[in-house]
Amino acid sequence: MSFITKLFSFEKNPLDVHRKELARINSLKAEIETLSQEQIQTEIKAFQTELQKISEPDKIFNKLIEIRPRVFALTREAAKRAIGQFHYDVQIVGGISLSSGAIAEMRTGEGKTLVATLPAYLNALPGLGVHIVTTNDYLAERDSEWMGRIHRFLGLKVGVILASMSPSERREQYAADITYGTNNEFGFDYLRDNMAWSLEDCVQRKHNYAIVDEVDSILID
């Protein structure tokens, strides 16, 4: 099936497509609630170690899909403990869609910012970096602190790219597991890197996975 056909296919409701995985994630809730933060972090480190031994992109993707229910359940519990928010079923489905490479359309108030923590955390586990692209510096800084508390609870480093930062500061932020920033900053850093005289002058690393918030507005820009 072509990309365009997939994009505009309305034959299946996402909740129907992901019902089995959603049920599996929900079934883990009672067990994961009993785990300590140390136990959660130990389990996550085991996933990281296993993933970082895999070099082929297809095998990494397949492994991420395999562990996705467990990682989503752990992330949901971390959100409850770190910021007092709990992913509802519709947000879990949105996270499954995003981590599968699809577009998730959600209304204002349905918690898109919280949804993004699920696929962001999952795709950060191989250690290759994740970018979360938003529309302005205020949102990038706010979300890196607010949602970043979830990722830090789970043991990852969170960065943010702001317009005022120097190249050395940007390089440090891009080295984080998950980096928040705007389409303008990510885009111009990419252009500057491609005009740099040496690799040492570049600030970004390889591009692994990105989540684009307000995708309609950003793609128009």
PyMOL commands that place a pseudoatom at each C-alpha (Angstrom):
pseudoatom trace, name=CA, resn=MET, resi=1, chain=A, elem=C, hetatm=0, pos=[0.000, 0.000, 0.000]
pseudoatom trace, name=CA, resn=SER, resi=2, chain=A, elem=C, hetatm=0, pos=[1.416, 3.394, -0.970]
pseudoatom trace, name=CA, resn=PHE, resi=3, chain=A, elem=C, hetatm=0, pos=[2.149, 6.132, 1.585]
pseudoatom trace, name=CA, resn=ILE, resi=4, chain=A, elem=C, hetatm=0, pos=[-0.614, 8.352, 0.158]
pseudoatom trace, name=CA, resn=THR, resi=5, chain=A, elem=C, hetatm=0, pos=[-3.126, 5.503, 0.344]
pseudoatom trace, name=CA, resn=LYS, resi=6, chain=A, elem=C, hetatm=0, pos=[-2.192, 4.846, 3.968]
pseudoatom trace, name=CA, resn=LEU, resi=7, chain=A, elem=C, hetatm=0, pos=[-2.357, 8.545, 4.832]
pseudoatom trace, name=CA, resn=PHE, resi=8, chain=A, elem=C, hetatm=0, pos=[-5.882, 9.015, 3.491]
pseudoatom trace, name=CA, resn=SER, resi=9, chain=A, elem=C, hetatm=0, pos=[-7.341, 5.615, 4.349]
pseudoatom trace, name=CA, resn=PHE, resi=10, chain=A, elem=C, hetatm=0, pos=[-10.329, 5.846, 6.707]
pseudoatom trace, name=CA, resn=GLU, resi=11, chain=A, elem=C, hetatm=0, pos=[-11.342, 2.191, 6.588]
pseudoatom trace, name=CA, resn=LYS, resi=12, chain=A, elem=C, hetatm=0, pos=[-10.090, 1.369, 10.077]
pseudoatom trace, name=CA, resn=ASN, resi=13, chain=A, elem=C, hetatm=0, pos=[-10.440, 3.221, 13.337]
pseudoatom trace, name=CA, resn=PRO, resi=14, chain=A, elem=C, hetatm=0, pos=[-7.020, 3.539, 15.051]
pseudoatom trace, name=CA, resn=LEU, resi=15, chain=A, elem=C, hetatm=0, pos=[-8.560, 2.305, 18.299]
pseudoatom trace, name=CA, resn=ASP, resi=16, chain=A, elem=C, hetatm=0, pos=[-9.658, -0.885, 16.497]
pseudoatom trace, name=CA, resn=VAL, resi=17, chain=A, elem=C, hetatm=0, pos=[-6.241, -1.380, 14.910]
pseudoatom trace, name=CA, resn=HIS, resi=18, chain=A, elem=C, hetatm=0, pos=[-4.404, -0.937, 18.214]
pseudoatom trace, name=CA, resn=ARG, resi=19, chain=A, elem=C, hetatm=0, pos=[-6.988, -2.525, 20.540]
pseudoatom trace, name=CA, resn=LYS, resi=20, chain=A, elem=C, hetatm=0, pos=[-4.895, -5.609, 21.347]
pseudoatom trace, name=CA, resn=GLU, resi=21, chain=A, elem=C, hetatm=0, pos=[-1.786, -3.627, 22.156]
pseudoatom trace, name=CA, resn=LEU, resi=22, chain=A, elem=C, hetatm=0, pos=[-3.766, -1.145, 24.220]
pseudoatom trace, name=CA, resn=ALA, resi=23, chain=A, elem=C, hetatm=0, pos=[-5.271, -4.019, 26.226]
pseudoatom trace, name=CA, resn=ARG, resi=24, chain=A, elem=C, hetatm=0, pos=[-1.793, -5.454, 26.794]
pseudoatom trace, name=CA, resn=ILE, resi=25, chain=A, elem=C, hetatm=0, pos=[-0.487, -2.098, 28.039]
pseudoatom trace, name=CA, resn=ASN, resi=26, chain=A, elem=C, hetatm=0, pos=[-3.454, -1.707, 30.375]
pseudoatom trace, name=CA, resn=SER, resi=27, chain=A, elem=C, hetatm=0, pos=[-2.966, -5.244, 31.689]
pseudoatom trace, name=CA, resn=LEU, resi=28, chain=A, elem=C, hetatm=0, pos=[0.516, -4.268, 32.935]
pseudoatom trace, name=CA, resn=LYS, resi=29, chain=A, elem=C, hetatm=0, pos=[-0.760, -1.371, 35.062]
pseudoatom trace, name=CA, resn=ALA, resi=30, chain=A, elem=C, hetatm=0, pos=[-1.246, -3.250, 38.360]
pseudoatom trace, name=CA, resn=GLU, resi=31, chain=A, elem=C, hetatm=0, pos=[2.171, -4.932, 38.204]
pseudoatom trace, name=CA, resn=ILE, resi=32, chain=A, elem=C, hetatm=0, pos=[4.095, -1.783, 37.277]
pseudoatom trace, name=CA, resn=GLU, resi=33, chain=A, elem=C, hetatm=0, pos=[2.446, 0.234, 40.040]
pseudoatom trace, name=CA, resn=THR, resi=34, chain=A, elem=C, hetatm=0, pos=[4.228, -2.013, 42.541]
pseudoatom trace, name=CA, resn=LEU, resi=35, chain=A, elem=C, hetatm=0, pos=[7.719, -1.305, 41.131]
pseudoatom trace, name=CA, resn=SER, resi=36, chain=A, elem=C, hetatm=0, pos=[10.086, 1.166, 42.776]
pseudoatom trace, name=CA, resn=GLN, resi=37, chain=A, elem=C, hetatm=0, pos=[11.780, 3.896, 40.751]
pseudoatom trace, name=CA, resn=GLU, resi=38, chain=A, elem=C, hetatm=0, pos=[15.036, 1.943, 41.006]
pseudoatom trace, name=CA, resn=GLN, resi=39, chain=A, elem=C, hetatm=0, pos=[13.368, -1.200, 39.641]
pseudoatom trace, name=CA, resn=ILE, resi=40, chain=A, elem=C, hetatm=0, pos=[11.864, 0.768, 36.759]
pseudoatom trace, name=CA, resn=GLN, resi=41, chain=A, elem=C, hetatm=0, pos=[15.211, 2.333, 35.889]
pseudoatom trace, name=CA, resn=THR, resi=42, chain=A, elem=C, hetatm=0, pos=[16.961, -1.045, 36.085]
pseudoatom trace, name=CA, resn=GLU, resi=43, chain=A, elem=C, hetatm=0, pos=[14.468, -2.525, 33.639]
pseudoatom trace, name=CA, resn=ILE, resi=44, chain=A, elem=C, hetatm=0, pos=[14.861, 0.431, 31.283]
pseudoatom trace, name=CA, resn=LYS, resi=45, chain=A, elem=C, hetatm=0, pos=[18.669, 0.143, 31.384]
pseudoatom trace, name=CA, resn=ALA, resi=46, chain=A, elem=C, hetatm=0, pos=[18.375, -3.494, 30.350]
pseudoatom trace, name=CA, resn=PHE, resi=47, chain=A, elem=C, hetatm=0, pos=[16.337, -2.427, 27.305]
pseudoatom trace, name=CA, resn=GLN, resi=48, chain=A, elem=C, hetatm=0, pos=[18.923, 0.252, 26.481]
pseudoatom trace, name=CA, resn=THR, resi=49, chain=A, elem=C, hetatm=0, pos=[21.808, -2.189, 26.729]
pseudoatom trace, name=CA, resn=GLU, resi=50, chain=A, elem=C, hetatm=0, pos=[20.073, -4.677, 24.445]
pseudoatom trace, name=CA, resn=LEU, resi=51, chain=A, elem=C, hetatm=0, pos=[19.091, -2.048, 21.862]
pseudoatom trace, name=CA, resn=GLN, resi=52, chain=A, elem=C, hetatm=0, pos=[22.494, -0.406, 21.756]
pseudoatom trace, name=CA, resn=LYS, resi=53, chain=A, elem=C, hetatm=0, pos=[24.050, -3.717, 20.730]
pseudoatom trace, name=CA, resn=ILE, resi=54, chain=A, elem=C, hetatm=0, pos=[21.912, -3.732, 17.552]
pseudoatom trace, name=CA, resn=SER, resi=55, chain=A, elem=C, hetatm=0, pos=[23.272, -1.828, 14.543]
pseudoatom trace, name=CA, resn=GLU, resi=56, chain=A, elem=C, hetatm=0, pos=[20.753, -2.579, 11.766]
pseudoatom trace, name=CA, resn=PRO, resi=57, chain=A, elem=C, hetatm=0, pos=[17.899, 0.007, 11.653]
pseudoatom trace, name=CA, resn=ASP, resi=58, chain=A, elem=C, hetatm=0, pos=[15.266, -2.588, 10.731]
pseudoatom trace, name=CA, resn=LYS, resi=59, chain=A, elem=C, hetatm=0, pos=[16.221, -4.790, 13.666]
pseudoatom trace, name=CA, resn=ILE, resi=60, chain=A, elem=C, hetatm=0, pos=[16.161, -1.808, 16.029]
pseudoatom trace, name=CA, resn=PHE, resi=61, chain=A, elem=C, hetatm=0, pos=[12.669, -0.885, 14.809]
pseudoatom trace, name=CA, resn=ASN, resi=62, chain=A, elem=C, hetatm=0, pos=[11.408, -4.452, 15.225]
pseudoatom trace, name=CA, resn=LYS, resi=63, chain=A, elem=C, hetatm=0, pos=[12.821, -4.617, 18.750]
pseudoatom trace, name=CA, resn=LEU, resi=64, chain=A, elem=C, hetatm=0, pos=[11.181, -1.301, 19.653]
pseudoatom trace, name=CA, resn=ILE, resi=65, chain=A, elem=C, hetatm=0, pos=[7.809, -2.615, 18.472]
pseudoatom trace, name=CA, resn=GLU, resi=66, chain=A, elem=C, hetatm=0, pos=[8.358, -5.769, 20.516]
pseudoatom trace, name=CA, resn=ILE, resi=67, chain=A, elem=C, hetatm=0, pos=[9.061, -3.903, 23.767]
pseudoatom trace, name=CA, resn=ARG, resi=68, chain=A, elem=C, hetatm=0, pos=[6.641, -1.028, 23.120]
pseudoatom trace, name=CA, resn=PRO, resi=69, chain=A, elem=C, hetatm=0, pos=[3.807, -2.254, 25.384]
pseudoatom trace, name=CA, resn=ARG, resi=70, chain=A, elem=C, hetatm=0, pos=[6.135, -2.627, 28.366]
pseudoatom trace, name=CA, resn=VAL, resi=71, chain=A, elem=C, hetatm=0, pos=[7.933, 0.680, 27.744]
pseudoatom trace, name=CA, resn=PHE, resi=72, chain=A, elem=C, hetatm=0, pos=[4.652, 2.571, 27.290]
pseudoatom trace, name=CA, resn=ALA, resi=73, chain=A, elem=C, hetatm=0, pos=[3.318, 1.109, 30.533]
pseudoatom trace, name=CA, resn=LEU, resi=74, chain=A, elem=C, hetatm=0, pos=[6.499, 2.118, 32.364]
pseudoatom trace, name=CA, resn=THR, resi=75, chain=A, elem=C, hetatm=0, pos=[6.380, 5.618, 30.876]
pseudoatom trace, name=CA, resn=ARG, resi=76, chain=A, elem=C, hetatm=0, pos=[2.745, 6.048, 31.878]
pseudoatom trace, name=CA, resn=GLU, resi=77, chain=A, elem=C, hetatm=0, pos=[3.581, 5.099, 35.459]
pseudoatom trace, name=CA, resn=ALA, resi=78, chain=A, elem=C, hetatm=0, pos=[6.550, 7.495, 35.422]
pseudoatom trace, name=CA, resn=ALA, resi=79, chain=A, elem=C, hetatm=0, pos=[4.255, 10.319, 34.263]
pseudoatom trace, name=CA, resn=LYS, resi=80, chain=A, elem=C, hetatm=0, pos=[1.907, 9.664, 37.163]
pseudoatom trace, name=CA, resn=ARG, resi=81, chain=A, elem=C, hetatm=0, pos=[4.748, 9.770, 39.683]
pseudoatom trace, name=CA, resn=ALA, resi=82, chain=A, elem=C, hetatm=0, pos=[6.762, 12.629, 38.159]
pseudoatom trace, name=CA, resn=ILE, resi=83, chain=A, elem=C, hetatm=0, pos=[4.071, 15.127, 37.130]
pseudoatom trace, name=CA, resn=GLY, resi=84, chain=A, elem=C, hetatm=0, pos=[0.809, 13.667, 38.435]
pseudoatom trace, name=CA, resn=GLN, resi=85, chain=A, elem=C, hetatm=0, pos=[-0.624, 12.927, 34.982]
pseudoatom trace, name=CA, resn=PHE, resi=86, chain=A, elem=C, hetatm=0, pos=[-1.759, 9.568, 33.622]
pseudoatom trace, name=CA, resn=HIS, resi=87, chain=A, elem=C, hetatm=0, pos=[-2.032, 8.692, 29.927]
pseudoatom trace, name=CA, resn=TYR, resi=88, chain=A, elem=C, hetatm=0, pos=[-5.633, 7.868, 28.977]
pseudoatom trace, name=CA, resn=ASP, resi=89, chain=A, elem=C, hetatm=0, pos=[-6.434, 5.210, 26.386]
pseudoatom trace, name=CA, resn=VAL, resi=90, chain=A, elem=C, hetatm=0, pos=[-6.808, 7.767, 23.574]
pseudoatom trace, name=CA, resn=GLN, resi=91, chain=A, elem=C, hetatm=0, pos=[-3.349, 9.106, 24.413]
pseudoatom trace, name=CA, resn=ILE, resi=92, chain=A, elem=C, hetatm=0, pos=[-1.872, 5.609, 24.388]
pseudoatom trace, name=CA, resn=VAL, resi=93, chain=A, elem=C, hetatm=0, pos=[-3.373, 5.044, 20.930]
pseudoatom trace, name=CA, resn=GLY, resi=94, chain=A, elem=C, hetatm=0, pos=[-1.889, 8.354, 19.779]
pseudoatom trace, name=CA, resn=GLY, resi=95, chain=A, elem=C, hetatm=0, pos=[1.512, 7.245, 21.065]
pseudoatom trace, name=CA, resn=ILE, resi=96, chain=A, elem=C, hetatm=0, pos=[1.258, 3.903, 19.260]
pseudoatom trace, name=CA, resn=SER, resi=97, chain=A, elem=C, hetatm=0, pos=[0.384, 5.714, 16.027]
pseudoatom trace, name=CA, resn=LEU, resi=98, chain=A, elem=C, hetatm=0, pos=[3.298, 8.142, 16.316]
pseudoatom trace, name=CA, resn=SER, resi=99, chain=A, elem=C, hetatm=0, pos=[5.809, 5.409, 17.119]
pseudoatom trace, name=CA, resn=SER, resi=100, chain=A, elem=C, hetatm=0, pos=[4.587, 3.526, 14.041]
pseudoatom trace, name=CA, resn=GLY, resi=101, chain=A, elem=C, hetatm=0, pos=[5.427, 6.505, 11.821]
pseudoatom trace, name=CA, resn=ALA, resi=102, chain=A, elem=C, hetatm=0, pos=[1.870, 7.758, 11.378]
pseudoatom trace, name=CA, resn=ILE, resi=103, chain=A, elem=C, hetatm=0, pos=[0.233, 11.143, 11.922]
pseudoatom trace, name=CA, resn=ALA, resi=104, chain=A, elem=C, hetatm=0, pos=[-1.959, 11.402, 15.018]
pseudoatom trace, name=CA, resn=GLU, resi=105, chain=A, elem=C, hetatm=0, pos=[-4.607, 14.115, 14.794]
pseudoatom trace, name=CA, resn=MET, resi=106, chain=A, elem=C, hetatm=0, pos=[-5.837, 15.207, 18.223]
pseudoatom trace, name=CA, resn=ARG, resi=107, chain=A, elem=C, hetatm=0, pos=[-8.083, 18.044, 19.325]
pseudoatom trace, name=CA, resn=THR, resi=108, chain=A, elem=C, hetatm=0, pos=[-6.910, 20.840, 21.588]
pseudoatom trace, name=CA, resn=GLY, resi=109, chain=A, elem=C, hetatm=0, pos=[-7.116, 19.598, 25.164]
pseudoatom trace, name=CA, resn=GLU, resi=110, chain=A, elem=C, hetatm=0, pos=[-6.588, 15.921, 24.374]
pseudoatom trace, name=CA, resn=GLY, resi=111, chain=A, elem=C, hetatm=0, pos=[-3.044, 16.060, 25.706]
pseudoatom trace, name=CA, resn=LYS, resi=112, chain=A, elem=C, hetatm=0, pos=[-0.762, 16.018, 22.665]
pseudoatom trace, name=CA, resn=THR, resi=113, chain=A, elem=C, hetatm=0, pos=[2.209, 17.155, 24.734]
pseudoatom trace, name=CA, resn=LEU, resi=114, chain=A, elem=C, hetatm=0, pos=[1.812, 14.195, 27.084]
pseudoatom trace, name=CA, resn=VAL, resi=115, chain=A, elem=C, hetatm=0, pos=[1.214, 11.794, 24.170]
pseudoatom trace, name=CA, resn=ALA, resi=116, chain=A, elem=C, hetatm=0, pos=[4.604, 12.676, 22.692]
pseudoatom trace, name=CA, resn=THR, resi=117, chain=A, elem=C, hetatm=0, pos=[6.433, 11.396, 25.781]
pseudoatom trace, name=CA, resn=LEU, resi=118, chain=A, elem=C, hetatm=0, pos=[5.539, 7.802, 24.869]
pseudoatom trace, name=CA, resn=PRO, resi=119, chain=A, elem=C, hetatm=0, pos=[7.104, 7.499, 21.390]
pseudoatom trace, name=CA, resn=ALA, resi=120, chain=A, elem=C, hetatm=0, pos=[9.867, 9.950, 22.329]
pseudoatom trace, name=CA, resn=TYR, resi=121, chain=A, elem=C, hetatm=0, pos=[10.998, 7.828, 25.232]
pseudoatom trace, name=CA, resn=LEU, resi=122, chain=A, elem=C, hetatm=0, pos=[10.684, 4.565, 23.299]
pseudoatom trace, name=CA, resn=ASN, resi=123, chain=A, elem=C, hetatm=0, pos=[12.760, 5.859, 20.387]
pseudoatom trace, name=CA, resn=ALA, resi=124, chain=A, elem=C, hetatm=0, pos=[15.375, 7.398, 22.684]
pseudoatom trace, name=CA, resn=LEU, resi=125, chain=A, elem=C, hetatm=0, pos=[16.325, 4.013, 24.132]
pseudoatom trace, name=CA, resn=PRO, resi=126, chain=A, elem=C, hetatm=0, pos=[18.777, 3.032, 21.341]
pseudoatom trace, name=CA, resn=GLY, resi=127, chain=A, elem=C, hetatm=0, pos=[20.831, 6.127, 22.252]
pseudoatom trace, name=CA, resn=LEU, resi=128, chain=A, elem=C, hetatm=0, pos=[20.639, 7.724, 18.811]
pseudoatom trace, name=CA, resn=GLY, resi=129, chain=A, elem=C, hetatm=0, pos=[18.760, 10.860, 19.829]
pseudoatom trace, name=CA, resn=VAL, resi=130, chain=A, elem=C, hetatm=0, pos=[15.198, 12.137, 19.470]
pseudoatom trace, name=CA, resn=HIS, resi=131, chain=A, elem=C, hetatm=0, pos=[14.067, 15.605, 18.395]
pseudoatom trace, name=CA, resn=ILE, resi=132, chain=A, elem=C, hetatm=0, pos=[10.717, 17.063, 19.470]
pseudoatom trace, name=CA, resn=VAL, resi=133, chain=A, elem=C, hetatm=0, pos=[9.893, 19.941, 17.160]
pseudoatom trace, name=CA, resn=THR, resi=134, chain=A, elem=C, hetatm=0, pos=[7.490, 22.679, 18.244]
pseudoatom trace, name=CA, resn=THR, resi=135, chain=A, elem=C, hetatm=0, pos=[6.574, 26.173, 17.102]
pseudoatom trace, name=CA, resn=ASN, resi=136, chain=A, elem=C, hetatm=0, pos=[8.290, 28.594, 19.497]
pseudoatom trace, name=CA, resn=ASP, resi=137, chain=A, elem=C, hetatm=0, pos=[10.998, 28.882, 22.144]
pseudoatom trace, name=CA, resn=TYR, resi=138, chain=A, elem=C, hetatm=0, pos=[8.506, 29.226, 24.979]
pseudoatom trace, name=CA, resn=LEU, resi=139, chain=A, elem=C, hetatm=0, pos=[6.898, 25.847, 24.250]
pseudoatom trace, name=CA, resn=ALA, resi=140, chain=A, elem=C, hetatm=0, pos=[10.260, 24.177, 23.658]
pseudoatom trace, name=CA, resn=GLU, resi=141, chain=A, elem=C, hetatm=0, pos=[11.630, 25.384, 27.000]
pseudoatom trace, name=CA, resn=ARG, resi=142, chain=A, elem=C, hetatm=0, pos=[8.388, 24.696, 28.883]
pseudoatom trace, name=CA, resn=ASP, resi=143, chain=A, elem=C, hetatm=0, pos=[8.004, 21.175, 27.541]
pseudoatom trace, name=CA, resn=SER, resi=144, chain=A, elem=C, hetatm=0, pos=[11.658, 20.271, 28.041]
pseudoatom trace, name=CA, resn=GLU, resi=145, chain=A, elem=C, hetatm=0, pos=[11.227, 21.060, 31.733]
pseudoatom trace, name=CA, resn=TRP, resi=146, chain=A, elem=C, hetatm=0, pos=[7.644, 19.838, 32.228]
pseudoatom trace, name=CA, resn=MET, resi=147, chain=A, elem=C, hetatm=0, pos=[7.658, 16.644, 30.160]
pseudoatom trace, name=CA, resn=GLY, resi=148, chain=A, elem=C, hetatm=0, pos=[11.379, 16.298, 30.762]
pseudoatom trace, name=CA, resn=ARG, resi=149, chain=A, elem=C, hetatm=0, pos=[10.619, 15.385, 34.362]
pseudoatom trace, name=CA, resn=ILE, resi=150, chain=A, elem=C, hetatm=0, pos=[9.123, 12.129, 33.058]
pseudoatom trace, name=CA, resn=HIS, resi=151, chain=A, elem=C, hetatm=0, pos=[12.174, 11.298, 30.965]
pseudoatom trace, name=CA, resn=ARG, resi=152, chain=A, elem=C, hetatm=0, pos=[14.564, 12.183, 33.771]
pseudoatom trace, name=CA, resn=PHE, resi=153, chain=A, elem=C, hetatm=0, pos=[12.584, 10.023, 36.170]
pseudoatom trace, name=CA, resn=LEU, resi=154, chain=A, elem=C, hetatm=0, pos=[13.255, 7.173, 33.744]
pseudoatom trace, name=CA, resn=GLY, resi=155, chain=A, elem=C, hetatm=0, pos=[16.956, 7.960, 33.530]
pseudoatom trace, name=CA, resn=LEU, resi=156, chain=A, elem=C, hetatm=0, pos=[17.351, 9.907, 30.291]
pseudoatom trace, name=CA, resn=LYS, resi=157, chain=A, elem=C, hetatm=0, pos=[18.999, 13.271, 29.638]
pseudoatom trace, name=CA, resn=VAL, resi=158, chain=A, elem=C, hetatm=0, pos=[16.791, 16.019, 28.172]
pseudoatom trace, name=CA, resn=GLY, resi=159, chain=A, elem=C, hetatm=0, pos=[18.017, 19.046, 26.216]
pseudoatom trace, name=CA, resn=VAL, resi=160, chain=A, elem=C, hetatm=0, pos=[16.504, 22.146, 24.644]
pseudoatom trace, name=CA, resn=ILE, resi=161, chain=A, elem=C, hetatm=0, pos=[17.669, 24.363, 21.775]
pseudoatom trace, name=CA, resn=LEU, resi=162, chain=A, elem=C, hetatm=0, pos=[16.991, 28.092, 22.216]
pseudoatom trace, name=CA, resn=ALA, resi=163, chain=A, elem=C, hetatm=0, pos=[17.732, 30.995, 19.856]
pseudoatom trace, name=CA, resn=SER, resi=164, chain=A, elem=C, hetatm=0, pos=[20.170, 32.592, 22.323]
pseudoatom trace, name=CA, resn=MET, resi=165, chain=A, elem=C, hetatm=0, pos=[22.487, 29.566, 22.569]
pseudoatom trace, name=CA, resn=SER, resi=166, chain=A, elem=C, hetatm=0, pos=[26.086, 29.440, 21.331]
pseudoatom trace, name=CA, resn=PRO, resi=167, chain=A, elem=C, hetatm=0, pos=[27.346, 26.603, 19.087]
pseudoatom trace, name=CA, resn=SER, resi=168, chain=A, elem=C, hetatm=0, pos=[29.002, 24.841, 22.038]
pseudoatom trace, name=CA, resn=GLU, resi=169, chain=A, elem=C, hetatm=0, pos=[25.784, 25.026, 24.071]
pseudoatom trace, name=CA, resn=ARG, resi=170, chain=A, elem=C, hetatm=0, pos=[23.803, 23.682, 21.117]
pseudoatom trace, name=CA, resn=ARG, resi=171, chain=A, elem=C, hetatm=0, pos=[26.211, 20.783, 20.649]
pseudoatom trace, name=CA, resn=GLU, resi=172, chain=A, elem=C, hetatm=0, pos=[25.748, 19.809, 24.291]
pseudoatom trace, name=CA, resn=GLN, resi=173, chain=A, elem=C, hetatm=0, pos=[21.949, 19.961, 24.019]
pseudoatom trace, name=CA, resn=TYR, resi=174, chain=A, elem=C, hetatm=0, pos=[21.908, 17.886, 20.834]
pseudoatom trace, name=CA, resn=ALA, resi=175, chain=A, elem=C, hetatm=0, pos=[23.933, 15.218, 22.638]
pseudoatom trace, name=CA, resn=ALA, resi=176, chain=A, elem=C, hetatm=0, pos=[21.006, 14.644, 25.031]
pseudoatom trace, name=CA, resn=ASP, resi=177, chain=A, elem=C, hetatm=0, pos=[18.761, 11.607, 24.618]
pseudoatom trace, name=CA, resn=ILE, resi=178, chain=A, elem=C, hetatm=0, pos=[15.748, 13.818, 23.838]
pseudoatom trace, name=CA, resn=THR, resi=179, chain=A, elem=C, hetatm=0, pos=[16.085, 17.392, 22.550]
pseudoatom trace, name=CA, resn=TYR, resi=180, chain=A, elem=C, hetatm=0, pos=[13.264, 19.932, 22.343]
pseudoatom trace, name=CA, resn=GLY, resi=181, chain=A, elem=C, hetatm=0, pos=[13.385, 22.886, 19.959]
pseudoatom trace, name=CA, resn=THR, resi=182, chain=A, elem=C, hetatm=0, pos=[11.659, 24.821, 17.201]
pseudoatom trace, name=CA, resn=ASN, resi=183, chain=A, elem=C, hetatm=0, pos=[11.509, 24.060, 13.506]
pseudoatom trace, name=CA, resn=ASN, resi=184, chain=A, elem=C, hetatm=0, pos=[13.506, 27.250, 12.857]
pseudoatom trace, name=CA, resn=GLU, resi=185, chain=A, elem=C, hetatm=0, pos=[16.350, 26.344, 15.212]
pseudoatom trace, name=CA, resn=PHE, resi=186, chain=A, elem=C, hetatm=0, pos=[16.576, 22.715, 14.079]
pseudoatom trace, name=CA, resn=GLY, resi=187, chain=A, elem=C, hetatm=0, pos=[16.368, 23.781, 10.433]
pseudoatom trace, name=CA, resn=PHE, resi=188, chain=A, elem=C, hetatm=0, pos=[18.995, 26.531, 10.565]
pseudoatom trace, name=CA, resn=ASP, resi=189, chain=A, elem=C, hetatm=0, pos=[21.356, 24.367, 12.634]
pseudoatom trace, name=CA, resn=TYR, resi=190, chain=A, elem=C, hetatm=0, pos=[21.056, 21.729, 9.913]
pseudoatom trace, name=CA, resn=LEU, resi=191, chain=A, elem=C, hetatm=0, pos=[21.882, 24.311, 7.237]
pseudoatom trace, name=CA, resn=ARG, resi=192, chain=A, elem=C, hetatm=0, pos=[24.838, 25.704, 9.215]
pseudoatom trace, name=CA, resn=ASP, resi=193, chain=A, elem=C, hetatm=0, pos=[26.177, 22.186, 9.783]
pseudoatom trace, name=CA, resn=ASN, resi=194, chain=A, elem=C, hetatm=0, pos=[26.109, 21.572, 6.044]
pseudoatom trace, name=CA, resn=MET, resi=195, chain=A, elem=C, hetatm=0, pos=[28.183, 24.713, 5.482]
pseudoatom trace, name=CA, resn=ALA, resi=196, chain=A, elem=C, hetatm=0, pos=[30.687, 23.974, 8.280]
pseudoatom trace, name=CA, resn=TRP, resi=197, chain=A, elem=C, hetatm=0, pos=[34.374, 23.637, 7.400]
pseudoatom trace, name=CA, resn=SER, resi=198, chain=A, elem=C, hetatm=0, pos=[34.863, 20.559, 9.585]
pseudoatom trace, name=CA, resn=LEU, resi=199, chain=A, elem=C, hetatm=0, pos=[32.854, 17.963, 11.500]
pseudoatom trace, name=CA, resn=GLU, resi=200, chain=A, elem=C, hetatm=0, pos=[34.111, 19.498, 14.740]
pseudoatom trace, name=CA, resn=ASP, resi=201, chain=A, elem=C, hetatm=0, pos=[32.182, 22.673, 13.878]
pseudoatom trace, name=CA, resn=CYS, resi=202, chain=A, elem=C, hetatm=0, pos=[28.871, 20.799, 13.520]
pseudoatom trace, name=CA, resn=VAL, resi=203, chain=A, elem=C, hetatm=0, pos=[26.387, 20.878, 16.393]
pseudoatom trace, name=CA, resn=GLN, resi=204, chain=A, elem=C, hetatm=0, pos=[23.864, 18.205, 15.406]
pseudoatom trace, name=CA, resn=ARG, resi=205, chain=A, elem=C, hetatm=0, pos=[24.487, 14.482, 15.341]
pseudoatom trace, name=CA, resn=LYS, resi=206, chain=A, elem=C, hetatm=0, pos=[22.862, 11.985, 12.993]
pseudoatom trace, name=CA, resn=HIS, resi=207, chain=A, elem=C, hetatm=0, pos=[19.115, 12.301, 12.564]
pseudoatom trace, name=CA, resn=ASN, resi=208, chain=A, elem=C, hetatm=0, pos=[17.312, 9.343, 14.097]
pseudoatom trace, name=CA, resn=TYR, resi=209, chain=A, elem=C, hetatm=0, pos=[13.696, 10.134, 15.041]
pseudoatom trace, name=CA, resn=ALA, resi=210, chain=A, elem=C, hetatm=0, pos=[11.595, 13.266, 15.361]
pseudoatom trace, name=CA, resn=ILE, resi=211, chain=A, elem=C, hetatm=0, pos=[8.099, 14.161, 16.542]
pseudoatom trace, name=CA, resn=VAL, resi=212, chain=A, elem=C, hetatm=0, pos=[6.607, 17.286, 14.981]
pseudoatom trace, name=CA, resn=ASP, resi=213, chain=A, elem=C, hetatm=0, pos=[4.009, 19.115, 17.057]
pseudoatom trace, name=CA, resn=GLU, resi=214, chain=A, elem=C, hetatm=0, pos=[1.504, 21.325, 15.194]
pseudoatom trace, name=CA, resn=VAL, resi=215, chain=A, elem=C, hetatm=0, pos=[2.652, 19.546, 12.046]
pseudoatom trace, name=CA, resn=ASP, resi=216, chain=A, elem=C, hetatm=0, pos=[0.283, 21.429, 9.714]
pseudoatom trace, name=CA, resn=SER, resi=217, chain=A, elem=C, hetatm=0, pos=[1.696, 24.821, 10.741]
pseudoatom trace, name=CA, resn=ILE, resi=218, chain=A, elem=C, hetatm=0, pos=[5.328, 23.679, 10.762]
pseudoatom trace, name=CA, resn=LEU, resi=219, chain=A, elem=C, hetatm=0, pos=[5.230, 21.936, 7.374]
pseudoatom trace, name=CA, resn=ILE, resi=220, chain=A, elem=C, hetatm=0, pos=[3.665, 25.040, 5.820]
pseudoatom trace, name=CA, resn=ASP, resi=221, chain=A, elem=C, hetatm=0, pos=[6.603, 27.060, 7.204]
for i in range(1, 221): cmd.bond("trace and resi %d" % i, "trace and resi %d" % (i + 1))
show_as sticks, trace
zoom trace
